[in-house]
Amino acid sequence: MNTFKSIYKIIKRYDSIVIARHQRVDPDALASELSLKEIIINTFPKKKVYAVGIPTSRFRYMGHLDKLDEANINNSLLIVLDTPDQKRVDCESIEKFAYKIKIDHHPFVEEFCDYEYINTNSSSTCEMILELTYKTKLKLSKSAASLLFQGIVSDTNRFTTINTSFKTFDLVHKLIKDTKIDFTSLYDDLYIRPLKEVKLQGYIAQNLILSDNGLAYIKLDEEVLKKFEVDSASPGNMINKFNYIDEVLVWTFISKDAKNEIYRITIRSRGPKINEIAAMFNGGGHERASGARVKTLEEVDVLLDKLDEACKIYRGEA
Ligand code: AMP
């Protein structure tokens, strides 16, 4: 039986389904869980479906999340989306679920579900949910289609990332044609941001340090973040805006998360693979989009050295 039919059959078998995704949610993770919840309920109205995880006010427009119904866990199916490793799943007691499915487009890290569908060629987890829906008897709704569109647009950085494919356009074309979503209006929620973030972006542009090998970085301490009235998550919201800079091959923002006493690091690349380097520093991600967390500035400097070396090797090879 093919993957899509197998997943459909497992979904059909369970009356109670919990959908989870990775911690520190982003639009692809959130849109995939909220849309899949809606698609399952649209197809099987009697099922109880919960989309769980810590919410963030920034993406409140996508919909609200549910509280995990502890009483149901033992008999429920858990579907983990957009998460390659167990420690980053934003859901408690995952070992207690009756059955677990993983659907993910990240490079493989570890097997922790009974059934795992991984497609690293897919642009986004939302693209995988859309394909699953179209290739089975699952029923798409207009609001689920809007969420899927936003998740795909966000994770492909508006169809620019390397995993954007013919299939991505094909599926999105079909989605727009079938559901007639007003897709241009969906960019408003996705891209609106406070002026203070634009000002921070200006500060970063003015103060980025560029190495001879094409590594650009900035360390943002508590004082700078305070001055711009942003928190340590904000720099990550604008990392994609620094793509397509001629002199820059890899770029990274390091921000101090004073509350948790760590440095949050977001990294992007136009060439060298960065996820294996990020994985050495309590992180991971995609070949060209990764994140990491470290405790000291010394570790930050070791990470920067490794990224710089990767740029040097890449330039030598290119
Ligand atoms: P971000 O820079 O937060 O947008 O993350 C880019 C990619 O790296 C996403 O696929 C994240 O899921 C992944 N990622 C970010 N931080 C971590 C981390 N600490 N550990 C593993 N993966 C991460």
Residues whose N, C-alpha, C, O or C-beta is under 5 A from the ligand:
A	BS01	AMP	G236 T266 I267 N282 G283 G284 G285 H286 A289 S290 G291 A292 R293
